[in-house]
Amino acid sequence: MYMDVVVFAGIATVLLTVAFFIGVGVFIVRDQKAHGDAQKEKNLKTGEKAA
């Protein structure tokens, strides 16, 4: 297969997109671990039900 600049740009775009979504996922998991318990306690104090 002929490797042109467009092919390299496409591969780079796909890899950067995958890296972005992995980064968002890692951020969400870390944030949930850091703030998840506080939100549960707040919901219990106010009488709200868990989702």
N, C-alpha and C positions, 0 to 999 in steps of 0.2 A: 504494500500500500504506500502510495506516495505521501510523504509527510510534509505538508505545506504549513505556512504560518497560520492559516485559518484552522487547521486541525489542532495545532498546539494551543491556539486561543480557545477553541471549543473545549479541549480537555482541561485547560486551566479554569475556565468558567465553571465547568461541572465540579471540579475539585474544590474550588472556592465556595460554591453553593453548598456542597455537602459539609464542608468545614464550618460554614456559618450556622447551619441547622444543628450540627453537633454542639457548637458553642452555645446556642440558645438552649438546647436541652440540658447541658451541664449547668448553665446559669439557673434554670428553673429548678433542677434537682437540689442545688446548693441553697437556693433561696427558700425552697420548701422546708428543707432541714433546719434552716436558721429561724424561720418564722412560723412554721406549721403549728408547733405546740402553743405558741402565744395566741394564735387565731382560734384554736380549739377552746382554750381557757376563756377567751373573750366571749365566744358563742355560748358557752355553758353559763357564764355569769349573766348574760342578757336574755337567756332562755330560748335562743334560736336553736333550731335543729340542724344537725350536720347534713351536708349535701351528699 
